[in-house]
Amino acid sequence: MFATGGADRVIKIFDLAKACVGAPDALKITLTGHIGPVRGLAFSPRHPYLFSAGEDKQVKCWDLETNQVVRHYHGHLSGVFALKLHPTLDLIVTGGRDAVARVWDMRTKHQVHCLSGHDNTVGALLTKTTDPQVITGSYDTTIKLWDLAAGKCMTTLTHHKKSVRAL
């Protein structure tokens, strides 16, 4: 399976094997609920969930057994441009136009940390099992490495001259 999301505010989930051969029934599910463009998607490796983030400030958890939203994660003050799941912990990390990355407990919906310090959109995220477990890239040209347990920045890299958009 793979999922797509776009400026049409719609998420589509495809059967990869069928899509590879151009089968007309490759599209499996269409999910609607965002009121702005979809900017981030991630399948949970441990749960039947798809997480989505959008320019509508919304972060959603979709149950793929019922195709319904089962959780919302509220806190971003502007569009959410990046979303990553932690590889071993039930944590979601989101980055947005409000210049912060937020760490969420997937199950309780509580915000664990608000990682602040960037001066512009956090548009790129990386999560790892070892420290630094969260790395953020921003349109302010910086990359920050974070101590996940403390929610504090370990160091800031300033090697780019323009916005960091991929990690």
Phi, psi and omega in degrees: 000150168213157183236150176231151176215147185212191181293346177280001177072014185246144175250134178235136180245128185244151168277117186298315182298318180289323179295324181297332181255008177072024181296138182294340180260026180293326178287121184261317188218142170240126182245130177237149180163337175282147178249013175214171180305143177275127185247341182211143178218144176204128173277139174282132177282345185247347184226157179279057185237149167239131177256141180226151178223147183213171178292353178275012180074007186260141170237124186236150172245118180259128174277117185280356174274331180247348183061033180238154173286127180249344179211145171239145178242109187257136176165329179293140183267355181207187183304145178260120188255347183213148180211132175219148172261143175291140185292337183232340181255154178280063181235145174244140174240130180234148178231144186216180180293345177280009173071020177230159168250139179242138178252125185242144169280118185303322186277314186272346184073002181283143174283124180276316179214151167245109184271100184250157180146342175282158180251005181205183183311134170269106187249358181217140181223150172220134175240142183223163179278340180244159181294140355285127184283341177229132175233132181242144174240139187232159174292350176280005178083002183255160173237132179241139177253128190244142169275109186293321181297318183270340184071029183241150178286129178274320180197159177237129178259136186234040186273347180267151178261343178228179187305142176268120186240358180211143173227000000 
